[in-house]
Amino acid sequence: MQIQIMKSKIHRVKITQAELHYVGSITIDEDLMDAANLIENEKVQIVNINNGERLETYVIKGERGSGKICLNGPSARRVAVGDMIIIFSYGIMDFEEAKKFKPTIIFPDDQNQLI
């Protein structure tokens, strides 16, 4: 049996930008992507702590060290600059393998920088 399990989590980062007139996606500082084991174009779930919104999109690389977290396209309407979000990614794996799997979870500071 295959199950879906949390692979990565960026816990509590601040939205720094929202760009409505863009194709779509979430731009994430490449340092945060590396630390959370995320890759460009990976599907992610976004949970907005401020308003409870949940959405799915894909990752694009942001400037390394910038702290940038930008929702692009229509999903920009579901956040405000300064909102706190959690970013999740999931993987599919064998049930027994999933029992032993440990996700990558990072807790950036209030400037979206690695601690």
C-alpha positions as CSV (number, residue, x, y, z in Angstrom):
1,M,0.0,0.0,0.0
2,Q,1.2,3.5,-0.8
3,I,0.3,6.5,1.4
4,Q,0.8,10.2,1.3
5,I,2.9,11.6,4.1
6,M,4.4,15.0,5.0
7,K,7.8,15.4,3.4
8,S,8.8,19.0,4.3
9,K,7.5,21.9,6.3
10,I,8.4,25.5,6.6
11,H,6.8,26.6,9.8
12,R,5.6,30.2,10.2
13,V,7.2,32.4,7.5
14,K,5.9,35.9,6.7
15,I,4.5,36.9,3.3
16,T,6.8,39.5,2.0
17,Q,5.1,40.1,-1.4
18,A,1.9,39.2,-3.3
19,E,1.9,39.6,-7.1
20,L,-1.5,39.2,-8.6
21,H,-0.5,39.7,-12.2
22,Y,1.8,36.7,-12.5
23,V,1.3,33.2,-13.9
24,G,1.1,31.5,-10.5
25,S,3.2,29.8,-7.8
26,I,4.9,30.7,-4.6
27,T,8.4,32.3,-4.7
28,I,10.6,31.0,-1.8
29,D,14.1,32.1,-0.8
30,E,16.4,29.4,-2.1
31,D,18.1,29.1,1.3
32,L,14.7,28.1,2.8
33,M,14.0,25.7,-0.1
34,D,17.3,23.9,0.5
35,A,16.9,23.7,4.2
36,A,13.3,22.4,3.9
37,N,14.3,19.9,1.1
38,L,12.1,21.5,-1.5
39,I,12.8,21.7,-5.2
40,E,11.6,24.1,-7.9
41,N,8.2,23.2,-9.3
42,E,7.4,20.9,-6.4
43,K,3.7,21.0,-5.4
44,V,3.1,22.6,-2.0
45,Q,0.2,23.3,0.3
46,I,0.0,26.8,1.9
47,V,-1.9,27.4,5.1
48,N,-2.5,31.0,6.1
49,I,-2.4,31.4,9.9
50,N,-4.0,34.8,9.8
51,N,-7.2,33.9,7.9
52,G,-7.3,30.1,7.7
53,E,-7.1,30.0,3.9
54,R,-5.6,26.8,2.4
55,L,-4.3,26.5,-1.1
56,E,-2.0,24.4,-3.3
57,T,0.5,25.7,-5.8
58,Y,4.1,25.0,-6.9
59,V,7.5,26.4,-5.9
60,I,9.8,28.8,-7.8
61,K,13.2,29.8,-6.6
62,G,13.6,33.2,-4.9
63,E,16.8,35.1,-4.4
64,R,19.1,33.2,-1.9
65,G,19.2,35.0,1.5
66,S,16.5,37.4,0.6
67,G,13.8,36.0,3.0
68,K,11.4,36.3,0.1
69,I,8.0,34.6,0.4
70,C,5.7,35.8,-2.4
71,L,2.4,34.3,-3.5
72,N,1.9,34.9,-7.2
73,G,-1.2,34.9,-9.5
74,P,-4.7,34.4,-8.2
75,S,-3.5,33.0,-4.9
76,A,-2.1,36.5,-4.1
77,R,-5.7,37.4,-3.3
78,R,-5.7,34.9,-0.4
79,V,-2.9,36.6,1.6
80,A,-1.7,40.0,2.7
81,V,1.8,41.1,3.1
82,G,2.8,40.3,6.7
83,D,0.5,37.3,7.0
84,M,2.1,34.2,8.6
85,I,1.9,31.0,6.7
86,I,3.0,27.4,6.9
87,I,4.3,25.6,3.8
88,F,3.9,21.8,3.5
89,S,5.0,19.3,0.8
90,Y,4.0,15.7,0.7
91,G,5.4,12.5,-0.7
92,I,4.0,9.1,-1.6
93,M,5.7,6.1,-0.2
94,D,5.2,2.5,0.9
95,F,3.3,2.2,4.2
96,E,6.2,0.4,6.0
97,E,8.7,2.9,4.7
98,A,6.5,5.8,5.8
99,K,6.5,4.5,9.4
100,K,10.2,5.2,9.6
101,F,10.3,8.4,7.6
102,K,11.2,11.6,9.3
103,P,10.1,14.8,7.5
104,T,12.3,17.9,7.2
105,I,10.8,20.7,9.3
106,I,12.4,24.2,9.6
107,F,11.5,27.1,11.9
108,P,12.8,30.4,10.3
109,D,13.0,33.6,12.4
110,D,10.7,36.5,12.1
111,Q,12.7,37.8,9.1
112,N,12.3,34.5,7.2
113,Q,16.0,33.6,7.8
114,L,17.4,30.3,9.0
115,I,18.1,30.1,12.7
